[in-house]
């Protein structure tokens, strides 16, 4: 389960080695890459400004 700023969805994690609490990039329902917390928040801030 992934929380997209309050919207919780189930995603497939078979393409990325992740665990609960990790930050990930999701595309087409698949977690495709793990991110650092800092990079994830930078991306969230960037999207919030647009």
BAZA-688694 format. One line per field, with one value per residue: residue number from 1; x, y, z of N, C-alpha, C in turn; residue in three letters. Coordinates in Angstrom, 3 decimals. Layout:
BEGIN
n = NUM:...
n.c1 = X:...
n.c2 = Y:...
n.c3 = Z:...
ca.c1 = X:...
ca.c2 = Y:...
ca.c3 = Z:...
c.c1 = X:...
c.c2 = Y:...
c.c3 = Z:...
res = ala:...
end
This chain:
BEGIN
n = 1:2:3:4:5:6:7:8:9:10:11:12:13:14:15:16:17:18:19:20:21:22:23:24:25:26:27:28:29:30:31:32:33:34:35:36:37:38:39:40:41:42:43:44:45:46:47:48:49:50
n.c1 = 0.847:0.549:0.856:-0.317:-0.011:-2.264:-4.089:-4.572:-3.245:-2.959:0.061:2.216:5.126:7.066:9.104:10.946:13.185:11.906:10.626:8.154:7.526:9.476:10.290:9.057:9.170:6.392:4.947:2.402:1.111:3.169:5.849:8.793:11.271:13.317:13.540:15.442:14.431:14.783:15.024:12.504:10.790:11.646:10.747:7.986:7.492:8.141:6.146:3.899:4.072:3.343
n.c2 = -1.169:2.189:5.557:8.298:11.230:11.185:9.692:6.363:3.576:0.301:-1.063:-2.799:-4.409:-5.916:-5.168:-3.654:-3.645:-3.242:-2.099:-1.781:1.591:2.673:5.100:5.471:5.534:5.442:3.898:3.280:1.579:0.104:-0.072:1.337:2.312:2.880:5.641:8.177:9.612:12.360:13.063:12.249:14.015:16.424:16.087:15.910:18.490:19.982:19.133:20.071:22.772:23.230
n.c3 = 0.000:-0.850:0.090:-1.418:-0.751:0.989:-0.497:-0.636:-2.169:-3.604:-4.723:-7.003:-5.976:-7.173:-8.907:-7.570:-4.833:-1.904:1.313:3.938:4.675:3.049:0.509:-2.740:-6.362:-8.407:-11.197:-13.428:-11.608:-10.505:-8.224:-9.044:-8.371:-5.546:-3.308:-1.566:1.559:1.625:-1.135:-1.975:-0.565:-1.681:-4.313:-3.841:-2.824:-5.124:-6.970:-5.595:-5.899:-8.499
ca.c1 = 0.000:1.311:0.090:-0.030:-0.504:-3.606:-4.791:-3.857:-3.463:-2.109:0.966:3.016:6.527:7.923:10.203:11.871:13.394:11.474:9.929:7.234:8.175:10.343:9.731:9.234:8.570:5.384:4.489:1.435:0.791:4.358:6.950:9.891:12.561:13.348:14.108:15.731:13.378:15.058:14.662:11.049:10.163:11.962:9.824:6.640:7.448:8.131:4.812:2.920:4.197:2.797
ca.c2 = 0.000:3.433:6.760:9.404:12.446:10.957:8.694:5.108:2.615:-0.881:-1.109:-4.004:-4.117:-6.968:-4.602:-2.914:-4.263:-2.234:-2.572:-0.798:2.826:3.201:6.023:4.870:6.098:4.502:4.106:2.282:0.618:-0.619:0.654:1.067:2.738:3.367:6.985:8.620:10.456:13.739:13.199:12.116:15.267:17.454:15.875:16.272:19.959:20.463:18.899:20.886:24.153:23.329
ca.c3 = 0.000:-0.957:0.401:-2.339:-0.080:1.517:-1.296:-0.422:-3.257:-3.634:-5.870:-7.153:-5.632:-7.721:-9.692:-6.715:-3.530:-0.938:2.502:4.505:5.102:1.997:-0.474:-4.058:-7.570:-8.900:-12.571:-13.918:-10.564:-10.072:-7.604:-9.969:-7.830:-4.175:-3.188:-0.211:2.116:1.212:-2.546:-2.079:-0.125:-2.675:-5.430:-3.371:-2.789:-6.499:-7.543:-4.884:-6.402:-9.854
c.c1 = 0.900:0.376:0.566:-0.645:-1.962:-4.444:-3.976:-4.247:-2.526:-1.242:1.763:4.471:7.502:9.130:11.247:11.981:13.115:10.788:9.003:8.010:9.114:9.569:10.050:8.660:7.627:4.993:3.585:1.170:1.956:5.323:8.179:11.254:12.373:14.023:14.523:14.573:13.547:14.668:13.145:10.363:10.474:11.017:8.398:6.487:7.371:6.758:3.761:2.938:3.583:1.324
c.c2 = 1.242:4.599:7.876:10.671:12.296:9.973:7.404:4.112:1.434:-0.830:-2.401:-3.649:-5.145:-6.428:-3.877:-3.613:-3.204:-2.900:-1.453:0.409:3.429:4.180:5.464:5.749:5.032:4.895:2.952:1.181:-0.194:0.337:0.325:1.475:3.233:4.733:7.238:9.492:11.899:13.981:13.123:13.420:16.418:17.331:16.262:17.780:20.547:20.295:19.770:22.338:24.322:23.138
c.c3 = 0.000:-0.677:-0.524:-1.758:0.354:0.730:-1.214:-1.506:-3.098:-4.885:-5.843:-6.868:-6.202:-8.509:-8.847:-5.366:-2.460:0.249:2.995:5.015:4.083:1.111:-1.851:-5.156:-8.109:-10.314:-12.955:-12.886:-10.045:-9.377:-8.437:-9.424:-6.404:-4.161:-1.746:0.262:1.651:-0.243:-2.732:-1.682:-1.074:-3.867:-5.043:-3.338:-4.196:-7.138:-6.885:-5.387:-7.783:-9.864
res = unk:unk:unk:unk:unk:unk:unk:unk:unk:unk:unk:unk:unk:unk:unk:unk:unk:unk:unk:unk:unk:unk:unk:unk:unk:unk:unk:unk:unk:unk:unk:unk:unk:unk:unk:unk:unk:unk:unk:unk:unk:unk:unk:unk:unk:unk:unk:unk:unk:unk
end
